Amino acid sequence: MAQDMTQKKQTGSAVTGVGRKKEDRLAREDWFDAGLRLLGQSGPGGIRVDQVCKAMKVTKGSFYWHFQDRREFLDSLFDFWRARETSGLIAYVEGHYEVPEDRIWHVVEFVTLGTYDVASEVAMRQWGQSDDMVRAGLTKVDEERLGFFTRQFEACGFSAEAARMRAISVYSYTLSCGYMITGESPEALRRRLRSALDMLLSPDGRM
Protein backbone atom coordinates (compact mmCIF):
# COMPACT_ATOMS: atom_id res chain seq x y z
CA MET A 1 0.00 0.00 0.00
CA ALA A 2 2.68 2.50 1.05
CA GLN A 3 4.72 1.60 -2.05
CA ASP A 4 1.66 2.11 -4.26
CA MET A 5 1.10 5.53 -2.71
CA THR A 6 4.74 6.47 -3.25
CA GLN A 7 4.56 5.47 -6.90
CA LYS A 8 1.38 7.51 -7.27
CA LYS A 9 3.14 10.59 -5.89
CA GLN A 10 5.94 10.15 -8.41
CA THR A 11 3.52 9.70 -11.29
CA GLY A 12 2.97 12.91 -13.20
CA SER A 13 6.36 14.44 -12.46
CA ALA A 14 7.67 16.52 -15.33
CA VAL A 15 9.80 14.69 -17.86
CA THR A 16 12.72 16.95 -18.57
CA GLY A 17 13.66 17.60 -22.14
CA VAL A 18 17.13 17.22 -23.57
CA GLY A 19 19.12 20.23 -24.63
CA ARG A 20 16.99 22.78 -22.76
CA LYS A 21 18.09 25.04 -19.94
CA LYS A 22 17.30 23.78 -16.46
CA GLU A 23 15.14 26.87 -15.83
CA ASP A 24 12.96 25.91 -18.80
CA ARG A 25 12.69 22.27 -17.82
CA LEU A 26 11.47 22.85 -14.27
CA ALA A 27 7.81 22.16 -13.65
CA ARG A 28 5.69 23.86 -11.02
CA GLU A 29 5.76 20.64 -9.01
CA ASP A 30 9.54 20.95 -8.71
CA TRP A 31 9.12 24.37 -7.15
CA PHE A 32 6.48 23.09 -4.75
CA ASP A 33 8.68 20.20 -3.65
CA ALA A 34 11.47 22.66 -2.90
CA GLY A 35 9.02 24.97 -1.13
CA LEU A 36 7.77 22.18 1.11
CA ARG A 37 11.32 21.23 2.04
CA LEU A 38 12.08 24.84 2.98
CA LEU A 39 8.81 25.12 4.88
CA GLY A 40 9.73 22.08 6.95
CA GLN A 41 13.25 23.35 7.58
CA SER A 42 12.69 27.07 8.20
CA GLY A 43 8.96 27.73 8.42
CA PRO A 44 7.06 30.11 6.12
CA GLY A 45 9.54 32.92 6.76
CA GLY A 46 12.21 30.82 5.10
CA ILE A 47 10.27 30.58 1.85
CA ARG A 48 11.76 33.66 0.22
CA VAL A 49 12.20 33.91 -3.52
CA ASP A 50 15.98 34.02 -3.25
CA GLN A 51 16.06 31.01 -0.93
CA VAL A 52 13.78 28.96 -3.14
CA CYS A 53 15.90 29.79 -6.19
CA LYS A 54 19.06 28.93 -4.27
CA ALA A 55 17.59 25.57 -3.32
CA MET A 56 16.64 24.97 -6.95
CA LYS A 57 20.00 26.28 -8.25
CA VAL A 58 18.30 28.57 -10.75
CA THR A 59 17.86 32.29 -11.27
CA LYS A 60 14.98 34.44 -10.02
CA GLY A 61 13.89 34.79 -13.63
CA SER A 62 12.90 31.14 -13.60
CA PHE A 63 10.77 31.70 -10.50
CA TYR A 64 8.93 34.61 -12.09
CA TRP A 65 8.38 32.58 -15.22
CA HIS A 66 6.17 30.28 -13.18
CA PHE A 67 4.76 32.63 -10.52
CA GLN A 68 3.71 36.26 -10.48
CA ASP A 69 5.05 36.86 -6.98
CA ARG A 70 5.80 35.22 -3.65
CA ARG A 71 2.15 35.33 -2.53
CA GLU A 72 1.01 33.40 -5.59
CA PHE A 73 3.72 30.84 -4.92
CA LEU A 74 2.66 30.43 -1.28
CA ASP A 75 -1.02 30.08 -2.20
CA SER A 76 -0.19 27.56 -4.92
CA LEU A 77 2.13 25.71 -2.56
CA PHE A 78 -0.70 25.20 -0.08
CA ASP A 79 -3.07 24.05 -2.83
CA PHE A 80 -0.44 21.58 -4.05
CA TRP A 81 0.07 20.19 -0.55
CA ARG A 82 -3.67 19.87 0.03
CA ALA A 83 -4.19 18.05 -3.27
CA ARG A 84 -1.30 15.65 -2.69
CA GLU A 85 -1.82 14.85 0.98
CA THR A 86 -5.61 15.04 1.18
CA SER A 87 -7.70 15.18 -2.01
CA GLY A 88 -5.35 12.97 -3.99
CA LEU A 89 -4.96 10.46 -1.18
CA ILE A 90 -8.72 10.18 -0.68
CA ALA A 91 -9.34 9.81 -4.41
CA TYR A 92 -6.70 7.09 -4.63
CA VAL A 93 -8.12 5.09 -1.74
CA GLU A 94 -11.72 5.44 -2.88
CA GLY A 95 -10.71 4.39 -6.37
CA HIS A 96 -8.73 1.32 -5.32
CA TYR A 97 -10.65 -0.08 -2.35
CA GLU A 98 -14.34 -0.92 -2.18
CA VAL A 99 -14.75 -2.00 1.45
CA PRO A 100 -15.03 0.99 3.84
CA GLU A 101 -13.02 -0.75 6.56
CA ASP A 102 -10.18 -1.24 4.06
CA ARG A 103 -10.33 2.40 3.02
CA ILE A 104 -10.00 3.58 6.60
CA TRP A 105 -7.15 1.19 7.32
CA HIS A 106 -5.11 2.04 4.25
CA VAL A 107 -5.24 5.77 5.02
CA VAL A 108 -4.24 5.10 8.63
CA GLU A 109 -1.43 2.82 7.48
CA PHE A 110 -0.14 5.29 4.91
CA VAL A 111 -0.02 8.25 7.31
CA THR A 112 1.67 6.32 10.13
CA LEU A 113 3.77 3.71 8.32
CA GLY A 114 4.05 4.94 4.74
CA THR A 115 5.77 7.90 3.11
CA TYR A 116 3.39 10.58 4.37
CA ASP A 117 5.21 13.92 4.76
CA VAL A 118 4.80 14.52 8.49
CA ALA A 119 7.28 17.43 8.48
CA SER A 120 5.16 19.34 5.96
CA GLU A 121 2.01 18.61 8.00
CA VAL A 122 3.60 20.06 11.14
CA ALA A 123 4.96 23.05 9.23
CA MET A 124 1.56 23.75 7.68
CA ARG A 125 -0.06 23.73 11.14
CA GLN A 126 2.55 26.17 12.40
CA TRP A 127 2.11 28.36 9.34
CA GLY A 128 -1.63 28.50 9.95
CA GLN A 129 -0.99 30.19 13.30
CA SER A 130 0.24 33.32 11.53
CA ASP A 131 -1.58 33.28 8.17
CA ASP A 132 -5.36 33.64 8.00
CA MET A 133 -5.61 32.17 4.50
CA VAL A 134 -3.63 29.10 5.48
CA ARG A 135 -5.66 28.69 8.66
CA ALA A 136 -8.88 28.80 6.64
CA GLY A 137 -7.42 26.28 4.21
CA LEU A 138 -6.44 23.95 7.04
CA THR A 139 -10.00 24.07 8.34
CA LYS A 140 -11.15 22.81 4.93
CA VAL A 141 -8.46 20.13 4.95
CA ASP A 142 -9.57 18.87 8.34
CA GLU A 143 -13.20 18.81 7.25
CA GLU A 144 -12.33 16.99 4.04
CA ARG A 145 -10.41 14.34 5.96
CA LEU A 146 -13.07 14.01 8.65
CA GLY A 147 -15.71 13.82 5.95
CA PHE A 148 -13.89 10.89 4.37
CA PHE A 149 -13.67 8.97 7.63
CA THR A 150 -17.26 9.82 8.54
CA ARG A 151 -18.55 8.47 5.22
CA GLN A 152 -16.68 5.22 5.72
CA PHE A 153 -18.02 4.68 9.24
CA GLU A 154 -21.53 5.46 8.02
CA ALA A 155 -21.04 2.85 5.29
CA CYS A 156 -20.14 0.41 8.08
CA GLY A 157 -23.60 0.94 9.55
CA PHE A 158 -23.01 3.59 12.21
CA SER A 159 -25.38 6.52 12.69
CA ALA A 160 -24.24 9.96 11.54
CA GLU A 161 -23.41 10.99 15.11
CA ALA A 162 -21.56 7.77 15.94
CA ALA A 163 -19.70 7.89 12.61
CA ARG A 164 -18.59 11.48 13.23
CA MET A 165 -17.32 10.65 16.71
CA ARG A 166 -15.36 7.70 15.36
CA ALA A 167 -14.03 9.81 12.50
CA ILE A 168 -12.68 12.39 14.95
CA SER A 169 -11.14 9.62 17.06
CA VAL A 170 -9.38 7.83 14.21
CA TYR A 171 -8.23 11.10 12.61
CA SER A 172 -6.73 12.56 15.78
CA TYR A 173 -5.18 9.23 16.76
CA THR A 174 -3.67 8.72 13.32
CA LEU A 175 -2.11 12.19 13.25
CA SER A 176 -0.72 11.85 16.77
CA CYS A 177 0.83 8.47 15.91
CA GLY A 178 2.40 10.06 12.85
CA TYR A 179 4.01 12.74 15.04
CA MET A 180 5.20 10.52 17.89
CA ILE A 181 8.56 8.81 18.10
CA THR A 182 7.94 5.79 20.31
CA GLY A 183 10.79 3.50 19.36
CA GLU A 184 8.42 0.63 18.66
CA SER A 185 8.88 -1.48 15.56
CA PRO A 186 6.68 -0.94 12.50
CA GLU A 187 4.99 -4.28 13.14
CA ALA A 188 4.24 -3.36 16.76
CA LEU A 189 2.83 -0.02 15.64
CA ARG A 190 0.77 -1.77 12.97
CA ARG A 191 -0.71 -4.14 15.55
CA ARG A 192 -1.54 -1.26 17.89
CA LEU A 193 -3.20 0.72 15.12
CA ARG A 194 -5.12 -2.33 13.92
CA SER A 195 -6.36 -2.98 17.45
CA ALA A 196 -7.48 0.64 17.86
CA LEU A 197 -9.33 0.58 14.55
CA ASP A 198 -10.99 -2.74 15.37
CA MET A 199 -12.24 -1.19 18.60
CA LEU A 200 -13.75 1.76 16.71
CA LEU A 201 -15.36 -0.60 14.21
CA SER A 202 -16.92 -2.65 17.00
CA PRO A 203 -20.65 -1.77 17.40
CA ASP A 204 -20.32 -1.04 21.11
CA GLY A 205 -16.89 0.52 20.82
CA ARG A 206 -15.27 -2.10 23.06
CA MET A 207 -13.12 -5.15 22.41
C-alpha positions in Angstrom: 0.0 0.0 0.0 2.7 2.5 1.0 4.7 1.6 -2.1 1.7 2.1 -4.3 1.1 5.5 -2.7 4.7 6.5 -3.2 4.6 5.5 -6.9 1.4 7.5 -7.3 3.1 10.6 -5.9 5.9 10.1 -8.4 3.5 9.7 -11.3 3.0 12.9 -13.2 6.4 14.4 -12.5 7.7 16.5 -15.3 9.8 14.7 -17.9 12.7 17.0 -18.6 13.7 17.6 -22.1 17.1 17.2 -23.6 19.1 20.2 -24.6 17.0 22.8 -22.8 18.1 25.0 -19.9 17.3 23.8 -16.5 15.1 26.9 -15.8 13.0 25.9 -18.8 12.7 22.3 -17.8 11.5 22.9 -14.3 7.8 22.2 -13.7 5.7 23.9 -11.0 5.8 20.6 -9.0 9.5 20.9 -8.7 9.1 24.4 -7.2 6.5 23.1 -4.8 8.7 20.2 -3.7 11.5 22.7 -2.9 9.0 25.0 -1.1 7.8 22.2 1.1 11.3 21.2 2.0 12.1 24.8 3.0 8.8 25.1 4.9 9.7 22.1 6.9 13.2 23.4 7.6 12.7 27.1 8.2 9.0 27.7 8.4 7.1 30.1 6.1 9.5 32.9 6.8 12.2 30.8 5.1 10.3 30.6 1.9 11.8 33.7 0.2 12.2 33.9 -3.5 16.0 34.0 -3.2 16.1 31.0 -0.9 13.8 29.0 -3.1 15.9 29.8 -6.2 19.1 28.9 -4.3 17.6 25.6 -3.3 16.6 25.0 -6.9 20.0 26.3 -8.2 18.3 28.6 -10.7 17.9 32.3 -11.3 15.0 34.4 -10.0 13.9 34.8 -13.6 12.9 31.1 -13.6 10.8 31.7 -10.5 8.9 34.6 -12.1 8.4 32.6 -15.2 6.2 30.3 -13.2 4.8 32.6 -10.5 3.7 36.3 -10.5 5.0 36.9 -7.0 5.8 35.2 -3.7 2.1 35.3 -2.5 1.0 33.4 -5.6 3.7 30.8 -4.9 2.7 30.4 -1.3 -1.0 30.1 -2.2 -0.2 27.6 -4.9 2.1 25.7 -2.6 -0.7 25.2 -0.1 -3.1 24.0 -2.8 -0.4 21.6 -4.0 0.1 20.2 -0.5 -3.7 19.9 0.0 -4.2 18.0 -3.3 -1.3 15.7 -2.7 -1.8 14.9 1.0 -5.6 15.0 1.2 -7.7 15.2 -2.0 -5.3 13.0 -4.0 -5.0 10.5 -1.2 -8.7 10.2 -0.7 -9.3 9.8 -4.4 -6.7 7.1 -4.6 -8.1 5.1 -1.7 -11.7 5.4 -2.9 -10.7 4.4 -6.4 -8.7 1.3 -5.3 -10.6 -0.1 -2.3 -14.3 -0.9 -2.2 -14.7 -2.0 1.5 -15.0 1.0 3.8 -13.0 -0.7 6.6 -10.2 -1.2 4.1 -10.3 2.4 3.0 -10.0 3.6 6.6 -7.2 1.2 7.3 -5.1 2.0 4.3 -5.2 5.8 5.0 -4.2 5.1 8.6 -1.4 2.8 7.5 -0.1 5.3 4.9 0.0 8.2 7.3 1.7 6.3 10.1 3.8 3.7 8.3 4.0 4.9 4.7 5.8 7.9 3.1 3.4 10.6 4.4 5.2 13.9 4.8 4.8 14.5 8.5 7.3 17.4 8.5 5.2 19.3 6.0 2.0 18.6 8.0 3.6 20.1 11.1 5.0 23.1 9.2 1.6 23.8 7.7 -0.1 23.7 11.1 2.5 26.2 12.4 2.1 28.4 9.3 -1.6 28.5 10.0 -1.0 30.2 13.3 0.2 33.3 11.5 -1.6 33.3 8.2 -5.4 33.6 8.0 -5.6 32.2 4.5 -3.6 29.1 5.5 -5.7 28.7 8.7 -8.9 28.8 6.6 -7.4 26.3 4.2 -6.4 23.9 7.0 -10.0 24.1 8.3 -11.1 22.8 4.9 -8.5 20.1 4.9 -9.6 18.9 8.3 -13.2 18.8 7.3 -12.3 17.0 4.0 -10.4 14.3 6.0 -13.1 14.0 8.7 -15.7 13.8 5.9 -13.9 10.9 4.4 -13.7 9.0 7.6 -17.3 9.8 8.5 -18.5 8.5 5.2 -16.7 5.2 5.7 -18.0 4.7 9.2 -21.5 5.5 8.0 -21.0 2.9 5.3 -20.1 0.4 8.1 -23.6 0.9 9.6 -23.0 3.6 12.2 -25.4 6.5 12.7 -24.2 10.0 11.5 -23.4 11.0 15.1 -21.6 7.8 15.9 -19.7 7.9 12.6 -18.6 11.5 13.2 -17.3 10.7 16.7 -15.4 7.7 15.4 -14.0 9.8 12.5 -12.7 12.4 15.0 -11.1 9.6 17.1 -9.4 7.8 14.2 -8.2 11.1 12.6 -6.7 12.6 15.8 -5.2 9.2 16.8 -3.7 8.7 13.3 -2.1 12.2 13.3 -0.7 11.8 16.8 0.8 8.5 15.9 2.4 10.1 12.8 4.0 12.7 15.0 5.2 10.5 17.9 8.6 8.8 18.1 7.9 5.8 20.3 10.8 3.5 19.4 8.4 0.6 18.7 8.9 -1.5 15.6 6.7 -0.9 12.5 5.0 -4.3 13.1 4.2 -3.4 16.8 2.8 0.0 15.6 0.8 -1.8 13.0 -0.7 -4.1 15.6 -1.5 -1.3 17.9 -3.2 0.7 15.1 -5.1 -2.3 13.9 -6.4 -3.0 17.4 -7.5 0.6 17.9 -9.3 0.6 14.6 -11.0 -2.7 15.4 -12.2 -1.2 18.6 -13.7 1.8 16.7 -15.4 -0.6 14.2 -16.9 -2.6 17.0 -20.6 -1.8 17.4 -20.3 -1.0 21.1 -16.9 0.5 20.8 -15.3 -2.1 23.1 -13.1 -5.2 22.4 
